[in-house]
Every structure is written in structure tokens, then in C-alpha cells.
């Protein structure tokens, strides 16, 4: 039996080896204590955390998802017939560590622990085989840049009172080198790079929906006016509307329930879910989220007051959050306080 613990949230163990975390959210430009983790933002129809859990379901008996109390309340829409436990704790890391300590007598063959802060293409079966061959209590994933926040733990090797994942524990883990694509999602620019790499097949992340023409993906319910132009590669999400004389080009993605109005050009940009982009605009090298515009070339974020230019698109979406992910998170999964 294989179990998994997924940690959502930017906090690390404070040992200096978990990489940068402060910039792993969308900018705070509206009310709210902090931005949304980039792993919770819809990318080509599905967030990184949704994709990870879908992958784990194919080989994991039980999945436990932890977030800190201070984290955004929702991180993904995850519907499952398989057992997934969602918990909140003082810190996501602390809750996961407590859970790991109780797994020794659970009968699990191994426990996969992932602090999800980026996108990683990894072969779970290959990693498990490597872990068994090494015969050590802990295996940690690495790439050319250094350690990744992915561990495989042998429950029998857990000593009481020792944080087996901590680099201060004195136990050097076996090193499993990930040969696939890695994007640490340190900042919104990395989010755009993930979109481009997904659309150009440079990684395992694939657009949702169907490929209506070579390099153009259309998701369920998308409406594109016959006088609009979509230039491959591009992604048009669920329930989106692209008006006449509009142009979507250069690896742009229009996420679910968004609208691009008459005559607007979207070039090398991401329009996040539930966003309205007004008439006759030229949006280039940017990320649009509701009434917020982040220009990646200049590193400038603007909050647009005129709803005729940019606004949050208040389209009802069953089971999904219609508010801006910058201020309140994405999705509708409910977390409960861990006992």
C-alpha cells in the first residue's frame, strides 16, 4: 500500500534548502492577506495541484492534503471517488510532519511526501523502484539546480521524535535525480513559461479539451466568433467567449469563463479564469486576472478601475470560485481543522 502527503503553502522548514518561496504567489494587488500560490492558478484548464493529485490517484491508496491556516482557503477543485483527506494545521508543514509520524503502524509500504511549490515531471514508479534499491529510510528528489521538495519515506525507518525530512536530522537521504522537466514556479514569469512549454510540448503538462486544429486547443463550451483569429499555439478554455475581430496569438491562453471583447489582440499573454478583457485593447507579454494587469516585460502590476477595460467576469460556475484568485484563492475545496 502506498500513501501520499501533499503540502500546500509557501512555508518551508527554515533549513535554507527548500528554495525561494516568497515570490511563489500572484502579486498582492487587491484586498486579502496574501496572493494565491501559483500552483493553485488554472493553467491550460487545470491547476498544477489538480494535475498532481490526478497523477497520484493512479498509484496511491490514500492521499492527505495539508495547508496552513494562514493559506488561502481554497486551492483547487478536486472531485474524487478515491479517499482524499483535506486538513488544516498551524502550518502545513507541521501538520504533515505529525501525520508522517503516525504512519509507522499504518501498514503503508512507502509514503510519498510532496511540498507542492512548482511543476515537476517525474516517474513515480521509477522513483519508488530507486527508493527500494537504495535501502535507505528516505529518498529525496534532485535536479540539476539542487533539491526538490519530493521525498519517499520508508515508514519502518521513522524514529520517534525525529523529523525525518529535516536536513538537521543528520540522516543524508538517498538522491533520486529527476530526468524530466522541472519548473519551480518562483514567480509569475515562470507561470507564463509553463504555459508556453505546455503549448509547445516541452513538458508533460497538456492542455485540457480537444485540439480543434493543429496547435489550437478548445475546451468545453468555448465560443469563438467566426471573424476572430486564433493563431497556433493557443488555448481557449471552458466557457470562454472570443468576440469578432479579436486575435489570440503567440502561445496565449484564455482560461475558463473569460471573455475577450471586440477587436482586442492578446499576444504572448495569459488571461486567467473569470476575466473580462475590453474592446480594442492590445494585451502583450502580460498576465490578466480580473481587473489586474501584470506586465512581465516591465514588471509592473496595475489595478484597472474602469470595468469597461478589465474586470472580474461574474459568470456563475458551479463548484468553482468566481472571485479573483489574487485575493481569495482558486476553487471550492473545503478544508477542515486537523485534530
C-alpha positions, -999 to +999 in steps of 0.1 A: +000+000+000+013+035-010+003+067+008+009+103-001+011+135+018+008+167-002+017+200+015+002+232+001+017+265+011+049+286+008+064+279+042+095+258+044+113+240+072+135+270+076+167+250+069+176+271+038+174+242+014+138+244+002+144+272-022+128+306-026+091+308-015+082+345-011+076+351-048+056+319-055+023+338-054+005+361-077+011+398-067-009+412-038-028+440-056-062+437-040-075+431-005-066+399+012-037+387+034-016+374+005-016+362-031-027+328-044+001+301-047+010+298-084+004+260-081-033+268-075-038+290-106-056+274-136-030+267-163-043+254-197-075+244-180-062+228-148-041+239-119-007+222-110-021+208-078-051+193-096-027+177-121-005+163-093-034+148-074-048+132-106-014+117-112-011+104-076-045+088-078-033+064-104-009+046-079-016+059-044-040+042-019-046+073+003-038+110-002-036+136+026-036+172+016-024+198+042-024+236+042-015+261+068-044+281+085-029+313+070-031+300+035-058+309+010-089+288+019-092+271-014-066+257-038-083+235-064-115+218-074-108+182-066-136+157-070-128+121-063-142+088-055-109+077-040-101+087-004-086+121-002-083+138+033-080+176+035-067+191+067-056+225+081-029+229+107-010+258+124+014+253+095+010+229+066+045+215+072+038+209+109+006+191+102+022+169+076+051+161+099+026+149+126+008+128+100+040+112+089+049+103+125+017+084+128+022+064+096+047+040+111+020+015+120-004+022+091+009-007+070+020+015+042+048+002+021+061+037+014+049+073+018+054+100-009+057+135+006+054+164-017+055+201-008+040+214-040+056+247-050+062+240-087+056+217-116+077+185-119+075+158-145+086+127-125+080+089-129+065+077-096+072+040-104+108+047-113+113+068-081+098+040-059+120+014-076+151+035-069+140+040-033+137+002-028+171-004-043+188+021-021+175+005+011+175+039+030+148+053+051+144+085+030+149+093-007+148+129-019+144+141-055+170+164-070+176+180-104+205+200-118+196+230-097+195+211-064+170+195-041+133+193-049+106+191-022+097+155-030+105+126-007+098+089-005+098+076+031+100+041+044+076+040+075+097+014+092+127+038+092+109+065+111+123+071+146+101+086+172+107+122+179+128+128+148+117+149+118+130+126+092+125+152+064+146+178+081+182+183+069+191+188+105+182+152+114+217+141+104+204+114+081+215+121+045+188+109+021+194+089-010+194+112-040+170+104-069+177+126-099+146+137-118+153+135-155+121+152-166+110+188-169+111+210-137+096+245-133+099+258-098+073+285-103+093+311-084+073+340-100+046+348-125+072+348-153+077+311-146+039+307-148+040+321-183+069+299-192+049+268-180+021+278-204+044+282-233+062+249-226+029+231-223+016+245-256+048+236-274+051+201-258+083+208-240+069+192-208+043+167-198+016+193-190-011+191-217-040+215-224-074+203-214-101+200-241-096+189-277-071+201-304-096+216-329-068+225-353-030+217-351-018+236-320-051+251-311-069+236-280-106+243-273-122+233-241-159+225-235-183+254-242-157+278-257-172+302-282-150+318-309-166+342-333-161+332-370-144+366-376-119+361-348-085+347-354-067+321-332-031+316-342-014+284-330-003+275-305-031+288-282-055+276-256-092+286-253-107+275-220-141+262-208-170+286-214-148+314-228-161+339-254-138+354-281-155+383-300-153+392-336-121+408-350-101+396-319-067+380-323-053+354-299-016+346-308+019+336-297+012+309-270-016+328-253-041+311-231-076+323-223-087+304-192-122+293-182-152+316-183-132+346-196-142+370-224-121+388-249-142+416-265-143+431-300-111+438-318-087+430-289-053+415-295-039+391-269-003+383-277+021+362-256-002+366-226-023+347-201-059+357-193-067+339-161-101+324-153-132+346-150-116+377-165-131+402-190-108+420-215-124+450-231-129+464-266-100+473-289-071+466-265-036+453-272-025+430-244+011+417-248+036+399-226+012+401-197-010+382-172-046+394-168-065+385-137-099+402-134-092+439-132-055+434-125-028+435-152+008+423-147+032+434-175+060+409-174+084+430-196+083+459-172+075+440-140+046+464-133+012+455-118-018+477-124-053+476-109-077+489-135-107+508-121-127+510-153-148+479-157-151+485-194-114+478-198-107+449-174-129+434-147-138+402-129-162+383-151-191+373-127-201+342-146-216+316-123-196+285-122-209+255-102-183+242-078-157+269-086-148+303-071-158+332-092-137+358-073-103+369-082-076+343-073-053+371-064-073+380-034-091+348-023-077+317-039-090+294-066-116+266-064-140+254-038-124+226-018-132+229+018-105+222+044-112+212+080-092+217+111-069+188+119-075+172+152 
